[in-house]
Amino acid sequence: MGIGMSRASLETALFIHALAAPLIFILVSIVYFTKFNFTTPLQTAIVFVLAVIAMDFFVVALMINKSMDMFSSLLGTWIPFGSIFIATYLTGLCIKRKS
């Protein structure tokens, strides 16, 4: 986000972030489900999204921004959280079906 905001408007950076987040987690999920696969797709999606929420809360909101304002933005937080969850869950389901 920091790089995006230095190169484009806040809205453009948020839009790119909302598109990139699920794509990145699809790749991470593919690696996880093909190499490790210790949990179900639902469990993995919950763990992944909770890790992202925790990092956003403790690192970005508290340490960097020193404000909770980011959590009022649908495009900045809630849409990426939801899309990360859905992307991870669906990727897990697809890989489980193939094996």
N, C-alpha and C positions, 0 to 999 in steps of 0.2 A: 504494500500500500504506500509506503513512504516513497519509493521510486516512482510509482504511478502518479502520486500527487505532485511530485516535483516536475513531471513531464506533461501532465494533462490537468484538466479541471477535476475537482473533487468528484463530481457526478460521473465523469468518464472513468476515473480510477475505481470508483465503487462498482460500476457496471462491469468493468474488466475483472475485478476481484470476484464478483458474484458468478461470472462465467468460468473463471480459472479454478476456483475452489473445488467444484465437483470434478473437474477434469483431473486435477492433481490427485484427488482422493480415489478416483477410479484407478489410476496407475498404482497408487500405494496399496489399494485393496487387491488388485491383481497380484502384486508381489506377495502380499500377506497370505491370500487364499491359496496361491500355488506353492509357496515355500513352507508356510507354517501351519495355517488352518487349524488352530487350537480351539476356536470358538465358532458359534453359529453366526450366520450373517447378521441377525438381529443384535446379538451381543456385541459383535465387532462394530456395527454402526453406532451403537450406544457409546461404547468406549471411545471410538474415534471422535465423535462429536463432543463428548464430555471433555476430552483432552483439548480440543480446540477452544471450547468455551472457557475452560480453566486458564488456558494461555492468554486468551483475549482479556479475561477478567484480571488476572494477577499481573501479567506483564504489560499488556497494552493499556488497559484502562487505569490500573493503579500506579504503575511505574512510569510509563511513557507519557500518556495523556493527562494523568492525575485528575481524571474525570470519568464519570459513568455515562456521559452524553452519547457515546457510541452505541449504547444499547437501546437508544430510542430510534435508531435508524433501521428500517426494514431492509433496505438495500445493503447497508453496511454490515449488519450482523445476522439478523434473523433469516433472511433468504439464503445467505451462504451456509448457515448452520443447517437449515432444512435440506438444502441441496447436497451437502456433505453426507448427511444421514441417508438420504434416498440413494445417492450414488454408491455409497459403501454397501448398503443393504442389497440393492439390485445387482451389483457386481458379484457379491457373495452368492446370491441365489443362482446367477448364471453359471458361475464356476462350479458350484455344488451339483447342478443339473448335468453338466458335462462329464463329471467324474463318477 
